[in-house]
Amino acid sequence: MPHYIRMGKVPHKRHTQMRKPDGTLYSEEVIGAEGFSGIQAIAYHLHPPTVVERIEDPIPYGVDYVDLNYLCHRHIKGFEIEAGGDWLSGRTYVMGNEDVRIALCSPVEPMDYFFRNAVADELIFVHEGSGSLESPYGRVGFSKGDYVHVPRTVTHRWNFDGGAPPRLLVIESFSEIRTPKRYRNEFGQLLESSPYCERDFRPPTELITIDEEGEFEVRIAKHGYLHRLYFRYHPFDVVGWDGYMYPYATSIYDFEPITGRVHMPPPTHQHFAGRNFVICSFVPRLYDYHPLAIPVPYNHSNIDSDEVLYYVEGNFMSRMGISSGSFTLHPGGIAHGPHPGTVEASIGKKGTDELAVMIDTFRPLRLTTSAIEHEDEDYMLSWRPEVHSGNESS
C-alpha cells in the first residue's frame, strides 16, 4: 500500500508495554513480509493470537488443470458458471500458473468460519454485488466495480448484502500485489502522472474489537490443503494497529485513463503489479485524436506473455461475440487483434464505454477442467472474414 495507517490504541513505541485497565499486557503481533524486510503491520490483541484448542483434518484444496496439446486463442463463457457455495467453496478456478490463479465466485451461502490464505495475496474484482470485508483491522465496505485487496496471512470473512448472488473475479497472487513502481517516487508516494492517487484507496474505517472465548474455526490455505484450526479467542480481538499492510478497496471507476494522439499500448492501463504478471483496467475513455488515428488495437504478437481479458460491461470495440463475464485468453506465440470489420467501424468514433480487467502473465497459463466445460470452441476461427459477413457455410 502507498501509505501508513494507524487505527485504535497503540503504544508510543513499538515492542514496548501496553497494558489493559486491569494491568495485564495486550498481546502484540507483527504481521510482515519478506522476513521483516518488507511491509508490515503491528496489531495489539486482547488475547494471544496463538491459542489453538484443536485441529481438524485438512481439506484438499487444489486446482484441476488440463494438459492441452494444441495452441490456440480461447474464449471462456464465465457467466455460464453457476452460483453456489460460500466465499471459498464457491470458487471456480479457470486458469493459472506458478505465479497467479484466476477464479470466478458467485456465493449463495454465508461463511460460518474465517479464512486465511497463507500463500497468496488476493485481489477480488467485484463485478456485481456489495457488502463488507471483516478482518482484525476493521471493516472495508465494497460495491460494484471495486478491487478488494487482502494481503496473505490476514484472517478475514466476507459478508454480502442481500439480493442476487454477487459475481466476483478472484485473482490469487503468490507474491505481493503492489502499485507499479513507475507510478511512485523514491518515497513511495504516487506521482502526479499516476492514473490514481492515495485518495482512491479505502482502508478499513471501522475497528470493532470482539472479546469472545470459544472455538473459532480458521481455515488456512497452504500446501494444497485448507488446514482447520480452532482458536480459543475470536480473531477480531484487536484494539489497535498501525503499519502498511492491511486490506483495502479501490474502484475501477476511479482509474483515470491515459490517452494520446494515437493508440496507447496496454501498459498505460496498468493498475497493479505482481511477480511475473500485471493487472490492467480498461475504462471508458476518449479515443485517439490524431486525424488519421485508428482507435481499435493493432494486431500484435505476445512474445513474452499470455493475455487474459475479463469483460465487465460496455461495448468491446475490437471483439465480436463477447459478452459480460467472458474471458479471452490470447497466449504467446500467436498474433491476435481486432475482429474483421471492427477496424473500419472504429474510425471516427470519439470514445468507448468498455469496462474490462486484463491480466498479462509472463509464464504460460493453464486452463482448468471447468474452463474447458464452458469454452466457445469456435473462437479460434472467429477472425475469418466469412464468419462476420454471414457467408460461412454450415
N, C-alpha and C positions, 0 to 999 in steps of 0.2 A: 504493500500500500504506500501511497505517496507521503502520508503524514502521520504524525504522532497523535494518539488519542488517550485521554485519561477519563475514567468514569468511577464514581463511587469513592470509597475511602481507601487510601494507600498511605504508607508511612513516608516521611520526608526523604529517607534514604532507602534504597533497595537493600534487601538481605539484612534488615535490622528489625528489632522487635516491634510488633504492633499487637496490642492486647485488647481483648474484649472487655466489656464492662465488668465481667466477673473476675478479671485479672489473668485469665488464661490467654494463650497466644492464638492468634489467627494462623492458619497454615498457608505458607507461601508456596506457589508453584510457578516455575519458569517454563513457558511453552515456546520453544525456539527451534530454528532450522540451522542446518549446516554446522552442527557441533558447536553451538554457542557463538558462531561467527556470522550467522545470518540474522534476519529479522526475528523479533521475539516479542512476547508479551509476558507480563508478570501478574498473576492473579492471586487474590487473598481469599481463602476459603474459611468458612466456619468450622469445618472438619477436615481432617486429612483426606486427600483425594485418592488414597491408596488402599482403603479398607475394603477388601472383597470378601463377601460372605460365602459364595460358592461359584463354581464354574460348571456350565453345562457342555454337552458335546458340541463341537463346532459344526456349522452348516456349510457344506461345499458351496463355493461361490466363485465360479469361473465363467469363461466365455467360450462358447462353442463355435470356433472358426471353421470355415470351409476352405479346403485347398482347391483352388481353381487353376486349371492348366491352360487357360487362354486369356489373352489380354484384350480388354475392350472397355469402352465407356459404359457406365451403368446408371440407371435411374431406379431409385427405391421409393415406392409409394408409402411414405411414412404414416399418413393418416389412416391407412388400412389396418395398421396395427391396433388391436383392440385395447380399450382401457381395462384396468384390473389391478388387483393387489394394492399394496401401500407404497410409500415413497421408495422403498428399497426392493421389495419383492415384485413390484410392478414395472421395473426397468426391463426394457427390451434392447439388448445391445445390437447394433447394426454393423459396426466396423471398429477396427482398432489396430494398434501395433505396439511396439515396445515402449512408446512414449505417451500414447494417448488412447483412450477408448471413448466411443461415442454411443450414446443410448437415447431412446425415447422413453418417456414415462408419463402415464396418464392414470394416476392412482385414484381408487374409489374407496379405499379403506383408511382409517386413521392409524397412526403409529402408536402402539402401546409399549414401545421401548425407545431407547436412544441409539443413535448411530455415530460411529467414529470411523472415518476412513484413514487408516494408518499409513497408507502408501501413496495416496493421490490427493492433490488439491481437486476440488470440484467446482466447476463453473456451470451454473444452470441458467439457461435462457428460458424465460417464462413466455411461451408462445401464447397461451391462454390461461386465465385464472389469476387469483390473488390470494394473499394470506400473509403469514409471518414465519420467519425462521427464528427458532428459540435456541439459545446456547448459553453457556456460563457468562458470556459477555453481554447478554441482554437480548433484545428483540430487534429484528430487522424486518420491516414491512416490505412487501414486494407486490407488484402488479404486472399486467401485460406489458411486455417489452423490456422488462428488467433482466439484467445479468445479476445473479447472486453468486458470490464467490465465498466458498467455505474452505479455509486452509486445512491441510491434512492434520490429523490428530485432534481436531476440535470436535468435542461431543455436541450433538445437536439433534433437533427434532423439527419436522415441518408441520405446520398447521395450515390448512387450506380453507378458504371461505366456501360457503355453500353454493349450490348451483351445479352446473355441468362440471364433469371432471376436468381438472387442469390439463394442459398439454405442455410438456417440458422437454427441452433438449438438454441432455446431461453430457458434459464434457469432463472426463476424468483425466487429469494430467499427473504423470508420475514424476513431476518436478513442480517447482513453484510457478504459479501463474503471476506474471508481472505486467506492468505497463512497459511498452517498448523503450529501450534505453535512449533512442534518438529523440524521444519526447521529453526527456528530463535533463536538467542541468547538473552540474557536478555535486550539488547539494541534494539532489533528488526531487526538486520542485519541478512541476510540469511547466514546460515552456509556453510562451505566448503563441508559438506556432503549432502547438499540440491541438488535436481536434476535440479535446475536452480538458477540464481543469479539476482541481481538488473539490470544487463546489458540487461537481456532478457525482461524487461518491457519497453514499449514505451509510455511515457506520451505525452500529447499534445505538438506539436513542433511549431505551428504557431498560434499566438494570433491575431485575426482580430477583431478590435473594430468597431462596426457598430452604427453610431449615426443617428437613424431614428425615426421619430414620425409618428404614425398612429394607426392601430388596428392590433395587433399581437396575433393570437389565440394560446393559450397554452392549450392542453388537459392534465388534471391531473387525473391519475388513483388513486381512493381511494373509499372505502366503496362500491365496486361493480359497480361503475359508472366512466365514463370519464367526468369530470367536465370541462366545456368550458369557460375559462376566456379570455377576450380580453384586453391585456395590451397596454398602450399608447406608451411605448417605446420598441424598439427592445431588446429582452432578451440578445443579444450578445454585449452589450454596455460596456463591462468590459475593463478597461485599464491596469489592473494588478491584480495578485492574488498570494497567496502562501499557503502552507499547505500540508496535507497528503491525502486529499480527492479529487479525480479527476478521470476522465475517463482515461483508458489506454488500450493498446493492448499487447498481448504476444502470441507467436506462439507455437502451439503444437510441431512443428518441433525443437524447442529449448529445449524441455524437454529431459533430459538425463536419460535414464532408469537405474535402479539399478538391477543388475543381480547377480547370485550366483551359487554355485555348484549344488544346487537342486532348484526345482521350488519355486519362490518367491511369497508370498501372495499378494493380491490386494493392501494392504496399501502402498506397495513400489511404486505403480503407482500414489499415491495421488498427485493432483495438487492444489486443492483448498478445503476450508472448509466453511461450513455454519452451522447454528443451526440444529442439528439432521440430517445432511446429508453431504456427501463428494462427490467430483468430481475427477475422476482419468483419466489419459491419458495413453492409451496403444499405444506405438510407436514401430517402427522397432527396434529390439534388438537381441543380441546373446542369444541363448538358454543356458540352464544349462550345466555345464561342468563336473559334476560327471560322471564317466564311465558308471554308471547304471541309469542315470537320465532319467525321463520321462518328456519331455518338456511341454505337454499339462497340463492344470489344473486338479487336482484330483477332484473326486466327493466331493461335500460339501453341508452342510445344513446351510441355513441362519437362525439362531435362532432369531437374533435381527434386521434384516434388510431386505428390499426389494432391489433387484439388477437390475438396468437398464443398458443395454449396447446399445449404438448408434453406429452402424457400419459405418465407414467412407470410408475406402478403403483397399485393400490388400487381402491377403488370411487368413481368420479367421480359425485358425488351429483346434480349438476344435468344430466347429459348421458347419453343413451342411445345405444347403437350405437357407442360409442367403446372402443378397446382400447389396450393398452400400445403405445407407439410412434406413436400417431396425432398429427397436427397438426390443430387447427381454426384457421381464420382468420376473424375477425369484423371486417370492415372498417368504418371510419367511414361513417356515412350510413344505417345500418340498425340498428334495435333488435334486440337478442338477449337471451336469458335462459334460464331453466330449461325443459327439455322438459316437455310435458304429463304430469301425474301426479307429477312429482318434488317439487313444492311441498308438496302434502299428505303425500306419503310421508316428507318430511324432518322434519315437525313431531313433536316429542317425542324425537327422537334426540339422543344425548349427545355424539357426536363423529364424526369422519371419519378414515379411514386413507389418504386420497388423497395422491399424490405427483405433482407436475407442475411444469414450468418455464413461466413466462409471459414473453413479450416484447411489450411495448407500444411501438409506433413512432409518432412524431408527423409522419411523412411516409408517404404510401401505399406499401404493399408490392406488388411484382410477383411473380407466380409464374413458375416455370421450366417447360420442357417436361417434365422428369422429374416435377415435382409433378403436372402435368395427367394424366400417364400413370397415376398412382396415386390419382386423385381419386375419392371417393364422390360421384357426380353427383346423388344424391337427397338430399344433406344439407340443401340449402336448403329443401326441402319437409318436413323432419322435425319441424317444430313443429305440423303439422296433427294435431289430436287423433285422427283416424281411423287415422293411422299406428300409434299406440301402443295403440289399442283393438282392433286386428285387424279393423276393418270396412272397410278400404280395398279397393276393387275392383281387380282386376288390369287 
